[in-house]
């Protein structure tokens, strides 16, 4: 059985794995929104900040399922 770490050590600081997943999700969402802005597809969203938060949740969930899968 694979053990999920309860804390990870980064430069002497202990952080929960969910924090890293949310941080990776944020970086992925920023990259996605940059691509959407460059292609002009961001104009299709009714409320861009709300779409950003929804994409952040979705990408964090997908990364969490891959990185810290049960």
CHARMM-style PDB file with segment names, atoms N, HN, CA, C and O in Angstrom:
ATOM      1  N   UNK     1       0.845  -1.183   0.000  1.00  0.00      PROA
ATOM      2  CA  UNK     1       0.000   0.000   0.000  1.00  0.00      PROA
ATOM      3  C   UNK     1       0.889   1.244   0.000  1.00  0.00      PROA
ATOM      4  O   UNK     1       1.874   1.311   0.734  1.00  0.00      PROA
ATOM      5  N   UNK     2       0.538   2.212  -0.816  1.00  0.00      PROA
ATOM      6  HN  UNK     2      -0.263   2.158  -1.412  1.00  0.00      PROA
ATOM      7  CA  UNK     2       1.314   3.445  -0.926  1.00  0.00      PROA
ATOM      8  C   UNK     2       0.883   4.397   0.192  1.00  0.00      PROA
ATOM      9  O   UNK     2      -0.306   4.649   0.392  1.00  0.00      PROA
ATOM     10  N   UNK     3       1.863   4.911   0.902  1.00  0.00      PROA
ATOM     11  HN  UNK     3       2.828   4.706   0.739  1.00  0.00      PROA
ATOM     12  CA  UNK     3       1.589   5.868   1.968  1.00  0.00      PROA
ATOM     13  C   UNK     3       1.618   7.293   1.414  1.00  0.00      PROA
ATOM     14  O   UNK     3       2.573   7.686   0.744  1.00  0.00      PROA
ATOM     15  N   UNK     4       0.587   8.048   1.692  1.00  0.00      PROA
ATOM     16  HN  UNK     4      -0.189   7.729   2.236  1.00  0.00      PROA
ATOM     17  CA  UNK     4       0.538   9.449   1.306  1.00  0.00      PROA
ATOM     18  C   UNK     4       1.216  10.241   2.417  1.00  0.00      PROA
ATOM     19  O   UNK     4       0.842  10.116   3.583  1.00  0.00      PROA
ATOM     20  N   UNK     5       2.215  11.059   2.065  1.00  0.00      PROA
ATOM     21  HN  UNK     5       2.519  11.160   1.118  1.00  0.00      PROA
ATOM     22  CA  UNK     5       2.897  11.815   3.123  1.00  0.00      PROA
ATOM     23  C   UNK     5       1.968  12.861   3.729  1.00  0.00      PROA
ATOM     24  O   UNK     5       1.214  13.533   3.027  1.00  0.00      PROA
ATOM     25  N   UNK     6       2.045  12.979   5.045  1.00  0.00      PROA
ATOM     26  HN  UNK     6       2.658  12.433   5.616  1.00  0.00      PROA
ATOM     27  CA  UNK     6       1.200  13.977   5.696  1.00  0.00      PROA
ATOM     28  C   UNK     6       1.828  15.363   5.621  1.00  0.00      PROA
ATOM     29  O   UNK     6       1.123  16.370   5.676  1.00  0.00      PROA
ATOM     30  N   UNK     7       3.158  15.419   5.495  1.00  0.00      PROA
ATOM     31  HN  UNK     7       3.731  14.601   5.450  1.00  0.00      PROA
ATOM     32  CA  UNK     7       3.850  16.691   5.342  1.00  0.00      PROA
ATOM     33  C   UNK     7       5.056  16.486   4.434  1.00  0.00      PROA
ATOM     34  O   UNK     7       5.666  15.417   4.415  1.00  0.00      PROA
ATOM     35  N   UNK     8       5.381  17.522   3.693  1.00  0.00      PROA
ATOM     36  HN  UNK     8       4.886  18.390   3.709  1.00  0.00      PROA
ATOM     37  CA  UNK     8       6.567  17.512   2.851  1.00  0.00      PROA
ATOM     38  C   UNK     8       7.503  18.605   3.332  1.00  0.00      PROA
ATOM     39  O   UNK     8       7.054  19.670   3.756  1.00  0.00      PROA
ATOM     40  N   UNK     9       8.791  18.349   3.270  1.00  0.00      PROA
ATOM     41  HN  UNK     9       9.156  17.484   2.927  1.00  0.00      PROA
ATOM     42  CA  UNK     9       9.761  19.330   3.708  1.00  0.00      PROA
ATOM     43  C   UNK     9      10.366  20.021   2.497  1.00  0.00      PROA
ATOM     44  O   UNK     9      10.957  19.376   1.631  1.00  0.00      PROA
ATOM     45  N   UNK    10      10.213  21.345   2.446  1.00  0.00      PROA
ATOM     46  HN  UNK    10       9.734  21.869   3.150  1.00  0.00      PROA
ATOM     47  CA  UNK    10      10.796  22.158   1.383  1.00  0.00      PROA
ATOM     48  C   UNK    10      11.648  23.242   2.018  1.00  0.00      PROA
ATOM     49  O   UNK    10      11.130  24.158   2.657  1.00  0.00      PROA
ATOM     50  N   UNK    11      12.950  23.133   1.840  1.00  0.00      PROA
ATOM     51  HN  UNK    11      13.371  22.388   1.321  1.00  0.00      PROA
ATOM     52  CA  UNK    11      13.895  24.108   2.386  1.00  0.00      PROA
ATOM     53  C   UNK    11      13.725  24.295   3.888  1.00  0.00      PROA
ATOM     54  O   UNK    11      13.831  25.410   4.399  1.00  0.00      PROA
ATOM     55  N   UNK    12      13.464  23.213   4.580  1.00  0.00      PROA
ATOM     56  HN  UNK    12      13.377  22.307   4.165  1.00  0.00      PROA
ATOM     57  CA  UNK    12      13.327  23.260   6.031  1.00  0.00      PROA
ATOM     58  C   UNK    12      11.954  23.659   6.528  1.00  0.00      PROA
ATOM     59  O   UNK    12      11.749  23.794   7.735  1.00  0.00      PROA
ATOM     60  N   UNK    13      11.016  23.849   5.628  1.00  0.00      PROA
ATOM     61  HN  UNK    13      11.182  23.740   4.648  1.00  0.00      PROA
ATOM     62  CA  UNK    13       9.655  24.238   6.003  1.00  0.00      PROA
ATOM     63  C   UNK    13       8.729  23.072   5.685  1.00  0.00      PROA
ATOM     64  O   UNK    13       8.751  22.542   4.575  1.00  0.00      PROA
ATOM     65  N   UNK    14       7.930  22.681   6.639  1.00  0.00      PROA
ATOM     66  HN  UNK    14       7.912  23.112   7.542  1.00  0.00      PROA
ATOM     67  CA  UNK    14       6.982  21.593   6.424  1.00  0.00      PROA
ATOM     68  C   UNK    14       5.679  22.155   5.860  1.00  0.00      PROA
ATOM     69  O   UNK    14       5.080  23.067   6.431  1.00  0.00      PROA
ATOM     70  N   UNK    15       5.258  21.603   4.747  1.00  0.00      PROA
ATOM     71  HN  UNK    15       5.744  20.862   4.283  1.00  0.00      PROA
ATOM     72  CA  UNK    15       4.019  22.048   4.107  1.00  0.00      PROA
ATOM     73  C   UNK    15       3.158  20.823   3.795  1.00  0.00      PROA
ATOM     74  O   UNK    15       3.689  19.749   3.513  1.00  0.00      PROA
ATOM     75  N   UNK    16       1.835  20.979   3.843  1.00  0.00      PROA
ATOM     76  HN  UNK    16       1.403  21.851   4.072  1.00  0.00      PROA
ATOM     77  CA  UNK    16       0.967  19.863   3.483  1.00  0.00      PROA
ATOM     78  C   UNK    16       0.962  19.655   1.971  1.00  0.00      PROA
ATOM     79  O   UNK    16       1.156  20.610   1.220  1.00  0.00      PROA
ATOM     80  N   UNK    17       0.745  18.431   1.517  1.00  0.00      PROA
ATOM     81  HN  UNK    17       0.588  17.654   2.127  1.00  0.00      PROA
ATOM     82  CA  UNK    17       0.734  18.169   0.071  1.00  0.00      PROA
ATOM     83  C   UNK    17      -0.353  18.950  -0.672  1.00  0.00      PROA
ATOM     84  O   UNK    17      -0.177  19.296  -1.840  1.00  0.00      PROA
ATOM     85  N   UNK    18      -1.461  19.225  -0.011  1.00  0.00      PROA
ATOM     86  HN  UNK    18      -1.605  18.943   0.938  1.00  0.00      PROA
ATOM     87  CA  UNK    18      -2.536  19.963  -0.665  1.00  0.00      PROA
ATOM     88  C   UNK    18      -2.107  21.385  -1.027  1.00  0.00      PROA
ATOM     89  O   UNK    18      -2.563  21.934  -2.030  1.00  0.00      PROA
ATOM     90  N   UNK    19      -1.240  21.977  -0.221  1.00  0.00      PROA
ATOM     91  HN  UNK    19      -0.870  21.531   0.594  1.00  0.00      PROA
ATOM     92  CA  UNK    19      -0.723  23.312  -0.529  1.00  0.00      PROA
ATOM     93  C   UNK    19       0.053  23.294  -1.843  1.00  0.00      PROA
ATOM     94  O   UNK    19      -0.103  24.184  -2.678  1.00  0.00      PROA
ATOM     95  N   UNK    20       0.886  22.279  -2.015  1.00  0.00      PROA
ATOM     96  HN  UNK    20       1.013  21.555  -1.336  1.00  0.00      PROA
ATOM     97  CA  UNK    20       1.656  22.179  -3.253  1.00  0.00      PROA
ATOM     98  C   UNK    20       0.750  21.909  -4.452  1.00  0.00      PROA
ATOM     99  O   UNK    20       0.999  22.411  -5.548  1.00  0.00      PROA
ATOM    100  N   UNK    21      -0.286  21.126  -4.242  1.00  0.00      PROA
ATOM    101  HN  UNK    21      -0.488  20.718  -3.352  1.00  0.00      PROA
ATOM    102  CA  UNK    21      -1.234  20.850  -5.331  1.00  0.00      PROA
ATOM    103  C   UNK    21      -1.947  22.140  -5.732  1.00  0.00      PROA
ATOM    104  O   UNK    21      -2.109  22.407  -6.923  1.00  0.00      PROA
ATOM    105  N   UNK    22      -2.374  22.937  -4.763  1.00  0.00      PROA
ATOM    106  HN  UNK    22      -2.243  22.720  -3.796  1.00  0.00      PROA
ATOM    107  CA  UNK    22      -3.040  24.205  -5.070  1.00  0.00      PROA
ATOM    108  C   UNK    22      -2.089  25.181  -5.750  1.00  0.00      PROA
ATOM    109  O   UNK    22      -2.501  25.935  -6.632  1.00  0.00      PROA
ATOM    110  N   UNK    23      -0.821  25.175  -5.349  1.00  0.00      PROA
ATOM    111  HN  UNK    23      -0.487  24.564  -4.632  1.00  0.00      PROA
ATOM    112  CA  UNK    23       0.161  26.050  -5.974  1.00  0.00      PROA
ATOM    113  C   UNK    23       0.423  25.633  -7.419  1.00  0.00      PROA
ATOM    114  O   UNK    23       0.500  26.485  -8.304  1.00  0.00      PROA
ATOM    115  N   UNK    24       0.560  24.338  -7.663  1.00  0.00      PROA
ATOM    116  HN  UNK    24       0.498  23.646  -6.944  1.00  0.00      PROA
ATOM    117  CA  UNK    24       0.727  23.853  -9.036  1.00  0.00      PROA
ATOM    118  C   UNK    24      -0.514  24.142  -9.879  1.00  0.00      PROA
ATOM    119  O   UNK    24      -0.406  24.478 -11.059  1.00  0.00      PROA
ATOM    120  N   UNK    25      -1.692  24.010  -9.268  1.00  0.00      PROA
ATOM    121  HN  UNK    25      -1.780  23.738  -8.310  1.00  0.00      PROA
ATOM    122  CA  UNK    25      -2.937  24.334  -9.966  1.00  0.00      PROA
ATOM    123  C   UNK    25      -3.006  25.802 -10.340  1.00  0.00      PROA
ATOM    124  O   UNK    25      -3.501  26.150 -11.412  1.00  0.00      PROA
ATOM    125  N   UNK    26      -2.512  26.667  -9.461  1.00  0.00      PROA
ATOM    126  HN  UNK    26      -2.110  26.384  -8.590  1.00  0.00      PROA
ATOM    127  CA  UNK    26      -2.491  28.098  -9.751  1.00  0.00      PROA
ATOM    128  C   UNK    26      -1.577  28.395 -10.928  1.00  0.00      PROA
ATOM    129  O   UNK    26      -1.944  29.150 -11.829  1.00  0.00      PROA
ATOM    130  N   UNK    27      -0.380  27.802 -10.924  1.00  0.00      PROA
ATOM    131  HN  UNK    27      -0.081  27.189 -10.193  1.00  0.00      PROA
ATOM    132  CA  UNK    27       0.545  28.035 -12.035  1.00  0.00      PROA
ATOM    133  C   UNK    27      -0.022  27.509 -13.353  1.00  0.00      PROA
ATOM    134  O   UNK    27       0.127  28.147 -14.395  1.00  0.00      PROA
ATOM    135  N   UNK    28      -0.671  26.344 -13.304  1.00  0.00      PROA
ATOM    136  HN  UNK    28      -0.792  25.826 -12.458  1.00  0.00      PROA
ATOM    137  CA  UNK    28      -1.275  25.786 -14.514  1.00  0.00      PROA
ATOM    138  C   UNK    28      -2.412  26.676 -15.014  1.00  0.00      PROA
ATOM    139  O   UNK    28      -2.569  26.867 -16.220  1.00  0.00      PROA
ATOM    140  N   UNK    29      -3.202  27.219 -14.091  1.00  0.00      PROA
ATOM    141  HN  UNK    29      -3.074  27.064 -13.112  1.00  0.00      PROA
ATOM    142  CA  UNK    29      -4.313  28.084 -14.473  1.00  0.00      PROA
ATOM    143  C   UNK    29      -3.819  29.389 -15.072  1.00  0.00      PROA
ATOM    144  O   UNK    29      -4.405  29.888 -16.032  1.00  0.00      PROA
ATOM    145  N   UNK    30      -2.764  29.940 -14.528  1.00  0.00      PROA
ATOM    146  HN  UNK    30      -2.288  29.535 -13.748  1.00  0.00      PROA
ATOM    147  CA  UNK    30      -2.193  31.167 -15.099  1.00  0.00      PROA
ATOM    148  C   UNK    30      -1.707  30.902 -16.518  1.00  0.00      PROA
ATOM    149  O   UNK    30      -1.897  31.734 -17.406  1.00  0.00      PROA
ATOM    150  N   UNK    31      -1.081  29.749 -16.738  1.00  0.00      PROA
ATOM    151  HN  UNK    31      -0.927  29.073 -16.017  1.00  0.00      PROA
ATOM    152  CA  UNK    31      -0.620  29.402 -18.084  1.00  0.00      PROA
ATOM    153  C   UNK    31      -1.802  29.233 -19.033  1.00  0.00      PROA
ATOM    154  O   UNK    31      -1.751  29.692 -20.174  1.00  0.00      PROA
ATOM    155  N   UNK    32      -2.861  28.580 -18.573  1.00  0.00      PROA
ATOM    156  HN  UNK    32      -2.902  28.207 -17.646  1.00  0.00      PROA
ATOM    157  CA  UNK    32      -4.043  28.378 -19.413  1.00  0.00      PROA
ATOM    158  C   UNK    32      -4.700  29.715 -19.760  1.00  0.00      PROA
ATOM    159  O   UNK    32      -5.094  29.929 -20.906  1.00  0.00      PROA
ATOM    160  N   UNK    33      -4.822  30.611 -18.782  1.00  0.00      PROA
ATOM    161  HN  UNK    33      -4.502  30.437 -17.851  1.00  0.00      PROA
ATOM    162  CA  UNK    33      -5.451  31.901 -19.054  1.00  0.00      PROA
ATOM    163  C   UNK    33      -4.595  32.753 -19.991  1.00  0.00      PROA
ATOM    164  O   UNK    33      -5.133  33.523 -20.787  1.00  0.00      PROA
ATOM    165  N   UNK    34      -3.270  32.625 -19.906  1.00  0.00      PROA
ATOM    166  HN  UNK    34      -2.833  32.000 -19.259  1.00  0.00      PROA
ATOM    167  CA  UNK    34      -2.415  33.350 -20.850  1.00  0.00      PROA
ATOM    168  C   UNK    34      -2.660  32.865 -22.277  1.00  0.00      PROA
ATOM    169  O   UNK    34      -2.735  33.668 -23.207  1.00  0.00      PROA
ATOM    170  N   UNK    35      -2.783  31.568 -22.440  1.00  0.00      PROA
ATOM    171  HN  UNK    35      -2.723  30.916 -21.684  1.00  0.00      PROA
ATOM    172  CA  UNK    35      -3.067  31.016 -23.775  1.00  0.00      PROA
ATOM    173  C   UNK    35      -4.445  31.468 -24.258  1.00  0.00      PROA
ATOM    174  O   UNK    35      -4.616  31.816 -25.426  1.00  0.00      PROA
ATOM    175  N   UNK    36      -5.420  31.461 -23.357  1.00  0.00      PROA
ATOM    176  HN  UNK    36      -5.281  31.178 -22.407  1.00  0.00      PROA
ATOM    177  CA  UNK    36      -6.763  31.913 -23.735  1.00  0.00      PROA
ATOM    178  C   UNK    36      -6.765  33.392 -24.116  1.00  0.00      PROA
ATOM    179  O   UNK    36      -7.476  33.786 -25.040  1.00  0.00      PROA
ATOM    180  N   UNK    37      -5.988  34.209 -23.423  1.00  0.00      PROA
ATOM    181  HN  UNK    37      -5.410  33.888 -22.672  1.00  0.00      PROA
ATOM    182  CA  UNK    37      -5.899  35.628 -23.767  1.00  0.00      PROA
ATOM    183  C   UNK    37      -5.201  35.841 -25.100  1.00  0.00      PROA
ATOM    184  O   UNK    37      -5.626  36.683 -25.892  1.00  0.00      PROA
ATOM    185  N   UNK    38      -4.138  35.092 -25.360  1.00  0.00      PROA
ATOM    186  HN  UNK    38      -3.793  34.408 -24.717  1.00  0.00      PROA
ATOM    187  CA  UNK    38      -3.412  35.243 -26.625  1.00  0.00      PROA
ATOM    188  C   UNK    38      -4.251  34.823 -27.815  1.00  0.00      PROA
ATOM    189  O   UNK    38      -4.163  35.427 -28.884  1.00  0.00      PROA
ATOM    190  N   UNK    39      -5.071  33.784 -27.638  1.00  0.00      PROA
ATOM    191  HN  UNK    39      -5.142  33.293 -26.770  1.00  0.00      PROA
ATOM    192  CA  UNK    39      -5.894  33.305 -28.749  1.00  0.00      PROA
ATOM    193  C   UNK    39      -7.212  34.066 -28.871  1.00  0.00      PROA
ATOM    194  O   UNK    39      -7.897  33.942 -29.887  1.00  0.00      PROA
ATOM    195  N   UNK    40      -7.574  34.840 -27.870  1.00  0.00      PROA
ATOM    196  HN  UNK    40      -7.017  34.940 -27.045  1.00  0.00      PROA
ATOM    197  CA  UNK    40      -8.814  35.598 -27.915  1.00  0.00      PROA
ATOM    198  C   UNK    40     -10.024  34.826 -27.430  1.00  0.00      PROA
ATOM    199  O   UNK    40     -11.148  35.318 -27.531  1.00  0.00      PROA
ATOM    200  N   UNK    41      -9.819  33.622 -26.904  1.00  0.00      PROA
ATOM    201  HN  UNK    41      -8.906  33.222 -26.823  1.00  0.00      PROA
ATOM    202  CA  UNK    41     -10.950  32.818 -26.440  1.00  0.00      PROA
ATOM    203  C   UNK    41     -11.469  33.260 -25.069  1.00  0.00      PROA
ATOM    204  O   UNK    41     -12.545  32.835 -24.649  1.00  0.00      PROA
ATOM    205  N   UNK    42     -10.721  34.098 -24.383  1.00  0.00      PROA
ATOM    206  HN  UNK    42      -9.847  34.444 -24.725  1.00  0.00      PROA
ATOM    207  CA  UNK    42     -11.184  34.553 -23.070  1.00  0.00      PROA
ATOM    208  C   UNK    42     -12.399  35.470 -23.181  1.00  0.00      PROA
ATOM    209  O   UNK    42     -13.090  35.691 -22.186  1.00  0.00      PROA
ATOM    210  N   UNK    43     -12.670  36.002 -24.357  1.00  0.00      PROA
ATOM    211  HN  UNK    43     -12.109  35.822 -25.165  1.00  0.00      PROA
ATOM    212  CA  UNK    43     -13.849  36.869 -24.534  1.00  0.00      PROA
ATOM    213  C   UNK    43     -15.149  36.083 -24.441  1.00  0.00      PROA
ATOM    214  O   UNK    43     -16.220  36.674 -24.302  1.00  0.00      PROA
ATOM    215  N   UNK    44     -15.068  34.753 -24.517  1.00  0.00      PROA
ATOM    216  HN  UNK    44     -14.198  34.273 -24.630  1.00  0.00      PROA
ATOM    217  CA  UNK    44     -16.262  33.917 -24.463  1.00  0.00      PROA
ATOM    218  C   UNK    44     -16.780  33.710 -23.036  1.00  0.00      PROA
ATOM    219  O   UNK    44     -17.886  33.205 -22.843  1.00  0.00      PROA
ATOM    220  N   UNK    45     -15.986  34.097 -22.045  1.00  0.00      PROA
ATOM    221  HN  UNK    45     -15.087  34.507 -22.202  1.00  0.00      PROA
ATOM    222  CA  UNK    45     -16.408  33.929 -20.654  1.00  0.00      PROA
ATOM    223  C   UNK    45     -17.232  35.126 -20.217  1.00  0.00      PROA
ATOM    224  O   UNK    45     -16.903  36.275 -20.510  1.00  0.00      PROA
ATOM    225  N   UNK    46     -18.314  34.825 -19.505  1.00  0.00      PROA
ATOM    226  HN  UNK    46     -18.581  33.891 -19.267  1.00  0.00      PROA
ATOM    227  CA  UNK    46     -19.189  35.883 -19.019  1.00  0.00      PROA
ATOM    228  C   UNK    46     -18.510  36.680 -17.906  1.00  0.00      PROA
ATOM    229  O   UNK    46     -18.606  37.907 -17.868  1.00  0.00      PROA
ATOM    230  N   UNK    47     -17.824  35.981 -17.002  1.00  0.00      PROA
ATOM    231  HN  UNK    47     -17.745  34.985 -17.033  1.00  0.00      PROA
ATOM    232  CA  UNK    47     -17.173  36.613 -15.863  1.00  0.00      PROA
ATOM    233  C   UNK    47     -15.767  36.015 -15.744  1.00  0.00      PROA
ATOM    234  O   UNK    47     -15.599  34.978 -15.102  1.00  0.00      PROA
ATOM    235  N   UNK    48     -14.759  36.646 -16.348  1.00  0.00      PROA
ATOM    236  HN  UNK    48     -14.895  37.488 -16.869  1.00  0.00      PROA
ATOM    237  CA  UNK    48     -13.417  36.056 -16.385  1.00  0.00      PROA
ATOM    238  C   UNK    48     -12.810  35.720 -15.010  1.00  0.00      PROA
ATOM    239  O   UNK    48     -12.187  34.665 -14.886  1.00  0.00      PROA
ATOM    240  N   UNK    49     -12.962  36.565 -13.971  1.00  0.00      PROA
ATOM    241  HN  UNK    49     -13.469  37.421 -14.072  1.00  0.00      PROA
ATOM    242  CA  UNK    49     -12.405  36.165 -12.676  1.00  0.00      PROA
ATOM    243  C   UNK    49     -13.065  34.902 -12.109  1.00  0.00      PROA
ATOM    244  O   UNK    49     -12.399  34.076 -11.485  1.00  0.00      PROA
ATOM    245  N   UNK    50     -14.355  34.761 -12.326  1.00  0.00      PROA
ATOM    246  HN  UNK    50     -14.896  35.431 -12.833  1.00  0.00      PROA
ATOM    247  CA  UNK    50     -15.051  33.566 -11.870  1.00  0.00      PROA
ATOM    248  C   UNK    50     -14.592  32.334 -12.662  1.00  0.00      PROA
ATOM    249  O   UNK    50     -14.454  31.247 -12.101  1.00  0.00      PROA
ATOM    250  N   UNK    51     -14.359  32.509 -13.952  1.00  0.00      PROA
ATOM    251  HN  UNK    51     -14.471  33.392 -14.408  1.00  0.00      PROA
ATOM    252  CA  UNK    51     -13.832  31.417 -14.767  1.00  0.00      PROA
ATOM    253  C   UNK    51     -12.426  31.051 -14.324  1.00  0.00      PROA
ATOM    254  O   UNK    51     -12.064  29.875 -14.346  1.00  0.00      PROA
ATOM    255  N   UNK    52     -11.621  32.038 -13.919  1.00  0.00      PROA
ATOM    256  HN  UNK    52     -11.916  32.993 -13.901  1.00  0.00      PROA
ATOM    257  CA  UNK    52     -10.276  31.775 -13.421  1.00  0.00      PROA
ATOM    258  C   UNK    52     -10.321  30.917 -12.162  1.00  0.00      PROA
ATOM    259  O   UNK    52      -9.565  29.953 -12.037  1.00  0.00      PROA
ATOM    260  N   UNK    53     -11.200  31.262 -11.235  1.00  0.00      PROA
ATOM    261  HN  UNK    53     -11.814  32.044 -11.336  1.00  0.00      PROA
ATOM    262  CA  UNK    53     -11.321  30.480  -9.996  1.00  0.00      PROA
ATOM    263  C   UNK    53     -11.812  29.071 -10.299  1.00  0.00      PROA
ATOM    264  O   UNK    53     -11.331  28.106  -9.704  1.00  0.00      PROA
ATOM    265  N   UNK    54     -12.760  28.945 -11.213  1.00  0.00      PROA
ATOM    266  HN  UNK    54     -13.151  29.728 -11.696  1.00  0.00      PROA
ATOM    267  CA  UNK    54     -13.271  27.620 -11.576  1.00  0.00      PROA
ATOM    268  C   UNK    54     -12.175  26.776 -12.226  1.00  0.00      PROA
ATOM    269  O   UNK    54     -12.067  25.580 -11.954  1.00  0.00      PROA
ATOM    270  N   UNK    55     -11.367  27.393 -13.081  1.00  0.00      PROA
ATOM    271  HN  UNK    55     -11.454  28.364 -13.302  1.00  0.00      PROA
ATOM    272  CA  UNK    55     -10.254  26.652 -13.688  1.00  0.00      PROA
ATOM    273  C   UNK    55      -9.210  26.281 -12.649  1.00  0.00      PROA
ATOM    274  O   UNK    55      -8.608  25.210 -12.728  1.00  0.00      PROA
ATOM    275  N   UNK    56      -8.990  27.159 -11.671  1.00  0.00      PROA
ATOM    276  HN  UNK    56      -9.479  28.029 -11.606  1.00  0.00      PROA
ATOM    277  CA  UNK    56      -8.028  26.869 -10.603  1.00  0.00      PROA
ATOM    278  C   UNK    56      -8.482  25.653  -9.805  1.00  0.00      PROA
ATOM    279  O   UNK    56      -7.676  24.775  -9.500  1.00  0.00      PROA
ATOM    280  N   UNK    57      -9.750  25.597  -9.471  1.00  0.00      PROA
ATOM    281  HN  UNK    57     -10.405  26.310  -9.719  1.00  0.00      PROA
ATOM    282  CA  UNK    57     -10.288  24.452  -8.735  1.00  0.00      PROA
ATOM    283  C   UNK    57     -10.187  23.183  -9.578  1.00  0.00      PROA
ATOM    284  O   UNK    57      -9.806  22.128  -9.072  1.00  0.00      PROA
ATOM    285  N   UNK    58     -10.527  23.284 -10.855  1.00  0.00      PROA
ATOM    286  HN  UNK    58     -10.837  24.142 -11.267  1.00  0.00      PROA
ATOM    287  CA  UNK    58     -10.487  22.109 -11.728  1.00  0.00      PROA
ATOM    288  C   UNK    58      -9.064  21.594 -11.920  1.00  0.00      PROA
ATOM    289  O   UNK    58      -8.825  20.391 -11.815  1.00  0.00      PROA
ATOM    290  N   UNK    59      -8.124  22.482 -12.197  1.00  0.00      PROA
ATOM    291  HN  UNK    59      -8.318  23.460 -12.282  1.00  0.00      PROA
ATOM    292  CA  UNK    59      -6.747  22.031 -12.399  1.00  0.00      PROA
ATOM    293  C   UNK    59      -6.139  21.513 -11.107  1.00  0.00      PROA
ATOM    294  O   UNK    59      -5.380  20.544 -11.129  1.00  0.00      PROA
ATOM    295  N   UNK    60      -6.456  22.138  -9.990  1.00  0.00      PROA
ATOM    296  HN  UNK    60      -7.073  22.926  -9.972  1.00  0.00      PROA
ATOM    297  CA  UNK    60      -5.950  21.632  -8.707  1.00  0.00      PROA
ATOM    298  C   UNK    60      -6.524  20.254  -8.410  1.00  0.00      PROA
ATOM    299  O   UNK    60      -5.822  19.387  -7.889  1.00  0.00      PROA
ATOM    300  N   UNK    61      -7.780  20.050  -8.734  1.00  0.00      PROA
ATOM    301  HN  UNK    61      -8.350  20.754  -9.158  1.00  0.00      PROA
ATOM    302  CA  UNK    61      -8.391  18.743  -8.517  1.00  0.00      PROA
ATOM    303  C   UNK    61      -7.745  17.677  -9.395  1.00  0.00      PROA
ATOM    304  O   UNK    61      -7.463  16.571  -8.936  1.00  0.00      PROA
ATOM    305  N   UNK    62      -7.515  18.016 -10.652  1.00  0.00      PROA
ATOM    306  HN  UNK    62      -7.744  18.915 -11.025  1.00  0.00      PROA
ATOM    307  CA  UNK    62      -6.893  17.046 -11.555  1.00  0.00      PROA
ATOM    308  C   UNK    62      -5.456  16.734 -11.142  1.00  0.00      PROA
ATOM    309  O   UNK    62      -5.039  15.576 -11.170  1.00  0.00      PROA
ATOM    310  N   UNK    63      -4.706  17.753 -10.764  1.00  0.00      PROA
ATOM    311  HN  UNK    63      -5.044  18.694 -10.742  1.00  0.00      PROA
ATOM    312  CA  UNK    63      -3.334  17.520 -10.306  1.00  0.00      PROA
ATOM    313  C   UNK    63      -3.340  16.734  -9.010  1.00  0.00      PROA
ATOM    314  O   UNK    63      -2.498  15.857  -8.816  1.00  0.00      PROA
ATOM    315  N   UNK    64      -4.271  17.030  -8.126  1.00  0.00      PROA
ATOM    316  HN  UNK    64      -4.955  17.742  -8.283  1.00  0.00      PROA
ATOM    317  CA  UNK    64      -4.365  16.294  -6.864  1.00  0.00      PROA
ATOM    318  C   UNK    64      -4.693  14.821  -7.076  1.00  0.00      PROA
ATOM    319  O   UNK    64      -4.194  13.956  -6.357  1.00  0.00      PROA
ATOM    320  N   UNK    65      -5.527  14.546  -8.058  1.00  0.00      PROA
ATOM    321  HN  UNK    65      -5.932  15.249  -8.642  1.00  0.00      PROA
ATOM    322  CA  UNK    65      -5.850  13.158  -8.351  1.00  0.00      PROA
ATOM    323  C   UNK    65      -4.662  12.397  -8.904  1.00  0.00      PROA
ATOM    324  O   UNK    65      -4.526  11.194  -8.686  1.00  0.00      PROA
ATOM    325  N   UNK    66      -3.802  13.104  -9.621  1.00  0.00      PROA
ATOM    326  HN  UNK    66      -3.913  14.082  -9.799  1.00  0.00      PROA
ATOM    327  CA  UNK    66      -2.634  12.456 -10.208  1.00  0.00      PROA
ATOM    328  C   UNK    66      -1.493  12.365  -9.192  1.00  0.00      PROA
ATOM    329  O   UNK    66      -0.841  11.326  -9.085  1.00  0.00      PROA
ATOM    330  N   UNK    67      -1.252  13.441  -8.451  1.00  0.00      PROA
ATOM    331  HN  UNK    67      -1.782  14.284  -8.538  1.00  0.00      PROA
ATOM    332  CA  UNK    67      -0.093  13.501  -7.542  1.00  0.00      PROA
ATOM    333  C   UNK    67      -0.354  12.729  -6.250  1.00  0.00      PROA
ATOM    334  O   UNK    67       0.446  11.878  -5.862  1.00  0.00      PROA
ATOM    335  N   UNK    68      -1.459  13.022  -5.593  1.00  0.00      PROA
ATOM    336  HN  UNK    68      -2.109  13.713  -5.908  1.00  0.00      PROA
ATOM    337  CA  UNK    68      -1.753  12.356  -4.317  1.00  0.00      PROA
ATOM    338  C   UNK    68      -3.006  11.498  -4.455  1.00  0.00      PROA
ATOM    339  O   UNK    68      -3.957  11.637  -3.686  1.00  0.00      PROA
ATOM    340  N   UNK    69      -2.992  10.623  -5.430  1.00  0.00      PROA
ATOM    341  HN  UNK    69      -2.220  10.510  -6.055  1.00  0.00      PROA
ATOM    342  CA  UNK    69      -4.144   9.742  -5.675  1.00  0.00      PROA
ATOM    343  C   UNK    69      -4.321   8.773  -4.510  1.00  0.00      PROA
ATOM    344  O   UNK    69      -3.338   8.306  -3.935  1.00  0.00      PROA
ATOM    345  N   UNK    70      -5.565   8.471  -4.164  1.00  0.00      PROA
ATOM    346  HN  UNK    70      -6.364   8.850  -4.631  1.00  0.00      PROA
ATOM    347  CA  UNK    70      -5.795   7.557  -3.035  1.00  0.00      PROA
ATOM    348  C   UNK    70      -5.404   6.128  -3.357  1.00  0.00      PROA
ATOM    349  OT1 UNK    70      -5.538   5.246  -2.509  1.00  0.00      PROA
TER     350      UNK     70
END
